[in-house]
Amino acid sequence: MSNSGHEMIEEERSVFRGRLNHLFADWKARPFTPTENLFPSDLLKSLRQSGILDALLFVEEGGLGLASPSDRGQFLSLLLRRTGYLSLSLGRCLEGHVNVIRLVALYGTQEQRHTLATTSKKGILTGIWVTDGDPPVTIRKEGGLCRLSGIKGFASGVNEVGLALITATTEQEESVMLLVPTTDAARRQPGPGKLTGMQASGTGAYDFTGLTVSAQDILGTAGDYLRQPEFSAGAWRGSAVAIGAMDRLVDLLREELLARKRVHNPHQLCRIGDAMILQKTASLWVRQAAHAACDCPEMPSEEVTATVNLARLAVERAALELITLVQRGLGLSAFVKGRAVEQIIRDLATYLRQPAPDEALTEGAAWFVSHDWPEDCL
């Protein structure tokens, strides 16, 4: 691409940052409504109408590549954090949408990129569903086609997603990725049970039994989904969403204490100060993780993974401590259902339950035991 082409894209990216900030200010000013069982369709519609979702797409498909490392994660981090502030449930689904774009960009064919872009431009949300239900999803060849069987559970946005990236086990017991339409309402099933938080994300299950796909629907090669550093490095995006909820809790703590005229109480000032330290600490960790994942092509894969793993655990620890601070600072009002602070605390506590935290911590530490800590982290 020519220098003028790069400059034009940078100008357009700047425009979209402005649109995002305007959208965020508009939604932030709206009064809280306790609709935790409803998918945040209006907010998703606002993102679509602003053109932000299209901007995530590949440059060759008319997007600005804002889901790719070429932006060094700056716009993407802002988008996910702002969305997490307004709705953790939508933030979770949007991060999945971005994950699909990233994986298709890395492993997909030109035809698959075009299919994804066409679907997204129609306003259809994509999802990544890799957790198997009972029975697990398998794929086997039948003549020139492949037949799927099994269920995907913990499928976020199951009623909204129209195209899903799923994993399936082959007859050779290898894991492959596929892009599959998921618009058949009859195949949608209830999820594992009613979660205490994140209910608006619409987590359910989807039955793929009997669906036939072609070899062209298989994304990449066997084992690509677990290939490092992408498999672990993408976790920084989920942490960015979580920080958005932390931002919201800090604001709610300050606003309620101001309304009660308790904000200058020395004990409350200590809590506010501690909350801001936790907020900034988590933010710096995510910035470091995004830098490693998106802007350091020379960094060894193991170091990228280790950095993102430690960032993920740092954000989790900070968020859990913040939840306790807010509950102590606001007392029983932080436990009243129907209030923003109570819902966000439940959503955040649920969202933070990402898989294998102990493994992420020990693997991250193991790398740095044998290597020097990066200079820019000192």
C-alpha positions in Angstrom: 0.0 0.0 0.0 1.3 3.5 -0.8 2.0 6.1 1.8 -1.0 8.1 0.7 -3.1 5.0 1.1 -1.8 4.5 4.7 -2.4 8.2 5.5 -6.0 7.9 4.2 -6.7 4.8 6.4 -5.2 6.6 9.4 -7.5 9.5 8.8 -10.5 7.2 8.6 -9.4 5.4 11.8 -9.3 8.8 13.5 -12.8 9.5 12.3 -14.0 6.2 13.8 -12.4 6.9 17.1 -14.3 10.2 17.2 -17.5 8.3 16.4 -16.9 5.8 19.1 -16.2 8.5 21.7 -19.4 10.3 20.6 -21.5 7.1 20.8 -20.0 6.3 24.2 -20.8 9.8 25.6 -24.4 9.4 24.4 -25.0 6.0 25.9 -23.1 6.8 29.1 -25.6 9.7 29.7 -28.6 7.5 29.4 -30.3 6.3 32.6 -29.7 2.8 33.8 -32.5 0.3 33.0 -32.5 -3.1 34.8 -32.9 -5.3 31.7 -30.3 -7.9 32.4 -32.3 -10.7 30.7 -32.5 -8.9 27.3 -29.7 -8.9 24.8 -28.4 -5.3 24.3 -29.7 -5.1 20.7 -30.0 -1.3 20.7 -26.4 -0.8 21.6 -25.3 -3.2 19.0 -27.5 -1.4 16.5 -25.8 1.9 17.4 -22.4 0.3 16.8 -23.5 -1.0 13.4 -25.1 2.3 12.3 -21.9 4.2 13.2 -20.0 2.0 10.9 -17.6 0.8 13.6 -18.3 -2.9 13.1 -17.6 -2.6 9.3 -14.3 -0.8 10.2 -13.1 -4.0 12.0 -13.1 -5.9 8.7 -10.2 -6.5 6.4 -8.9 -3.6 4.3 -9.3 -5.6 1.1 -13.0 -6.1 1.9 -13.7 -2.4 2.5 -12.9 -2.3 6.2 -10.1 -0.5 8.0 -8.5 -3.5 9.6 -9.2 -2.3 13.1 -9.4 -5.9 14.3 -5.9 -6.6 13.1 -2.5 -5.9 14.7 -1.8 -3.2 12.1 -3.6 -0.7 14.5 -1.4 -1.9 17.3 -4.5 -2.7 19.2 -5.2 1.0 20.1 -8.6 1.4 18.6 -9.6 -2.2 19.4 -8.7 -1.7 23.1 -10.7 1.5 23.2 -13.7 -0.1 21.5 -13.8 -3.2 23.8 -13.2 -1.1 27.0 -16.0 1.4 26.0 -18.3 -1.5 25.2 -17.5 -3.3 28.5 -18.4 -0.1 30.3 -21.8 0.1 28.7 -22.5 -3.6 28.6 -20.3 -6.5 29.6 -22.6 -8.9 27.9 -22.3 -7.1 24.5 -18.6 -6.7 25.2 -18.3 -10.5 25.5 -20.1 -11.0 22.2 -18.2 -8.3 20.4 -14.9 -9.7 21.5 -16.0 -13.1 20.1 -16.9 -11.3 16.8 -13.4 -9.8 16.7 -11.8 -13.2 17.5 -13.6 -14.7 14.4 -12.2 -11.8 12.2 -8.7 -12.4 13.6 -8.8 -16.2 13.0 -10.2 -15.8 9.5 -7.6 -13.2 8.7 -4.8 -15.6 9.9 -6.0 -18.9 8.6 -8.8 -18.3 6.1 -8.9 -18.3 2.4 -9.9 -15.2 0.3 -13.3 -16.8 -0.2 -13.8 -17.2 3.5 -12.7 -13.7 4.2 -15.3 -12.5 1.7 -18.0 -14.6 3.2 -17.3 -13.2 6.7 -17.2 -9.7 5.4 -20.4 -10.1 3.5 -22.1 -11.5 6.5 -20.9 -8.8 8.8 -21.9 -6.0 6.4 -25.4 -7.3 6.6 -25.4 -6.5 10.3 -25.1 -10.1 11.3 -23.1 -10.9 14.4 -20.5 -13.7 14.3 -19.5 -15.8 17.2 -16.9 -18.3 18.3 -18.3 -21.4 19.9 -15.6 -23.9 20.9 -17.0 -25.4 24.2 -18.6 -28.8 23.4 -21.9 -29.9 24.8 -23.1 -33.5 25.1 -22.4 -35.0 22.7 -19.3 -33.1 21.4 -19.2 -31.9 17.9 -17.5 -34.2 15.4 -17.0 -34.2 11.6 -16.8 -37.1 9.2 -16.5 -37.3 5.5 -19.4 -38.6 3.4 -18.5 -38.6 -0.2 -17.6 -35.1 -1.3 -19.2 -33.5 1.8 -18.6 -33.6 5.5 -21.3 -34.3 8.1 -21.4 -32.6 11.5 -22.8 -34.2 14.7 -23.0 -32.9 18.2 -23.7 -29.8 20.3 -21.8 -26.6 21.2 -22.6 -25.4 24.7 -21.9 -22.0 26.3 -22.7 -20.4 22.9 -22.8 -16.6 23.6 -25.4 -14.7 21.7 -27.0 -17.9 20.4 -30.1 -16.1 19.3 -28.2 -13.2 17.6 -25.2 -15.0 16.0 -25.8 -15.8 12.3 -22.3 -17.2 11.5 -20.2 -19.2 14.0 -16.6 -20.3 14.0 -16.7 -23.7 15.7 -14.2 -26.5 16.4 -14.9 -30.1 15.5 -13.1 -33.4 16.0 -12.3 -35.4 12.9 -12.2 -39.2 12.4 -8.5 -38.9 12.9 -9.2 -37.2 16.3 -7.8 -33.9 15.1 -9.4 -30.6 15.9 -10.4 -28.4 12.9 -12.2 -25.0 12.7 -15.2 -24.4 10.5 -17.3 -21.4 9.5 -21.0 -22.5 9.8 -24.3 -20.5 9.4 -26.3 -20.6 12.6 -29.6 -19.2 11.7 -31.8 -22.2 12.3 -33.9 -21.4 15.4 -34.9 -25.0 15.8 -31.3 -25.9 16.5 -31.0 -23.4 19.4 -31.2 -24.8 22.8 -31.1 -23.5 26.4 -27.7 -23.1 28.0 -26.2 -25.0 31.0 -28.6 -23.2 33.4 -29.3 -19.6 34.5 -26.1 -17.9 35.2 -25.9 -15.4 38.1 -24.5 -12.8 35.8 -23.9 -12.1 32.1 -27.5 -13.1 31.4 -27.9 -10.5 28.7 -25.3 -12.2 26.6 -27.9 -14.9 25.8 -25.7 -17.9 26.4 -27.2 -21.1 25.0 -26.4 -24.2 23.0 -26.6 -25.0 19.3 -27.1 -28.5 17.8 -25.1 -29.1 14.6 -26.3 -32.7 14.2 -27.0 -33.6 10.6 -25.6 -30.4 9.1 -23.4 -31.0 6.0 -20.5 -28.8 5.1 -17.9 -28.8 2.3 -14.1 -28.9 2.6 -14.1 -25.2 1.7 -15.8 -24.5 5.1 -12.9 -25.8 7.0 -10.7 -23.0 8.2 -6.9 -23.5 8.1 -5.5 -26.9 9.0 -5.9 -29.2 11.9 -4.6 -27.8 15.2 -4.6 -24.1 14.1 -7.1 -23.0 16.7 -4.7 -23.9 19.5 -1.6 -22.5 17.7 0.4 -20.1 19.7 0.7 -17.2 20.3 -2.7 -16.3 18.8 -4.6 -18.8 21.0 -3.4 -17.3 24.3 -2.5 -13.8 23.1 -6.0 -12.9 22.2 -6.9 -13.0 26.0 -5.9 -9.4 26.3 -9.1 -8.4 24.5 -11.3 -10.1 27.1 -9.3 -8.2 29.8 -9.9 -4.9 28.0 -13.7 -5.6 28.2 -13.4 -6.3 31.9 -11.6 -3.0 32.5 -14.6 -1.3 31.0 -16.7 -2.7 33.8 -14.1 -1.7 36.3 -14.3 1.9 34.9 -18.0 1.8 35.4 -17.8 0.6 39.0 -15.3 3.3 39.9 -17.6 5.9 38.5 -20.6 4.5 40.3 -18.7 4.4 43.6 -17.7 8.1 43.3 -21.2 9.2 42.1 -23.1 7.5 44.9 -20.7 8.8 47.6 -21.0 12.3 46.1 -24.8 12.0 46.2 -24.7 10.8 49.9 -22.2 13.6 50.7 -19.9 11.0 52.0 -17.2 11.3 49.4 -14.8 13.3 51.7 -15.0 10.9 54.5 -11.4 9.8 55.0 -12.2 6.1 54.9 -14.2 6.5 51.7 -11.4 8.6 50.2 -9.0 5.7 50.9 -11.4 3.4 49.1 -11.6 5.7 46.1 -7.9 6.1 46.0 -7.4 2.3 46.2 -10.0 1.8 43.5 -8.2 4.2 41.1 -4.9 2.4 41.8 -6.5 -0.9 40.9 -8.1 0.6 37.8 -4.8 2.1 36.5 -2.8 -1.0 37.4 -5.2 -3.2 35.3 -5.1 -0.7 32.5 -1.3 -0.7 32.3 -1.2 -4.5 32.3 -3.6 -4.6 29.4 -1.7 -2.0 27.5 1.4 -4.1 28.0 -0.4 -7.2 26.8 -1.8 -5.5 23.8 1.6 -4.1 22.9 3.1 -7.7 23.1 0.3 -9.2 21.1 -0.1 -6.6 18.4 3.1 -4.5 18.2 6.1 -6.7 18.8 6.6 -9.1 15.8 10.1 -9.8 17.0 9.0 -11.0 20.5 9.2 -14.8 21.0 5.8 -16.5 20.9 6.4 -17.8 24.4 7.1 -14.4 25.8 3.9 -13.0 24.2 1.9 -15.8 25.7 3.5 -15.3 29.2 2.9 -11.5 29.1 -0.8 -11.9 28.2 -1.3 -14.6 30.8 0.1 -12.5 33.6 -1.9 -9.5 32.4 -5.1 -11.6 32.5 -4.5 -12.7 36.1 -3.5 -9.1 37.1 -6.8 -7.8 35.7 -8.8 -10.6 37.4 -7.1 -9.9 40.8 -7.6 -6.1 40.5 -11.3 -6.5 39.5 -12.1 -8.9 42.4 -10.5 -6.5 44.8 -12.4 -3.6 43.3 -15.7 -5.4 43.7 -14.9 -5.8 47.5 -14.0 -2.1 47.8 -17.2 -1.0 46.1 -19.3 -3.3 48.3 -17.7 -2.0 51.4 -17.9 1.6 50.3 -21.6 1.5 49.4 -22.8 -1.1 51.9 -26.1 -2.9 51.3 -27.1 -0.6 48.5 -24.5 -2.5 46.4 -26.6 -5.7 46.9 -30.0 -4.3 45.9 -31.2 -6.0 42.7 -32.3 -3.6 40.0 -29.4 -1.2 40.7 -26.6 -0.7 38.2 -23.8 -1.4 40.7 -25.3 -4.7 41.8 -25.9 -6.0 38.3 -22.4 -4.9 37.1 -20.7 -6.6 40.1 -22.5 -9.9 39.3 -21.8 -9.6 35.6 -18.1 -8.9 36.2 -17.7 -11.7 38.7 -19.2 -14.1 36.2 -17.2 -12.7 33.3 -13.9 -13.1 35.2 -14.4 -16.9 35.4 -12.2 -17.6 32.4 -10.8 -21.2 32.1 -7.5 -22.4 33.6 -6.4 -19.4 35.6 -3.9 -21.4 37.6 -2.3 -22.8 34.4 -2.1 -19.3 32.9 -0.3 -18.0 36.0 2.2 -20.8 36.4 3.0 -20.9 32.6 3.5 -17.1 32.6 5.8 -17.2 35.6 7.7 -20.2 34.2 8.8 -18.2 31.1 10.1 -15.3 33.1 11.9 -17.5 35.6 14.3 -18.5 32.8 14.4 -15.2 30.9 15.1 -11.5 31.6 12.1 -9.3 32.3 11.6 -7.0 29.3 13.2 -3.6 29.8 10.0 -1.7 29.0 8.3 -3.5 31.9 10.9 -2.1 34.4 
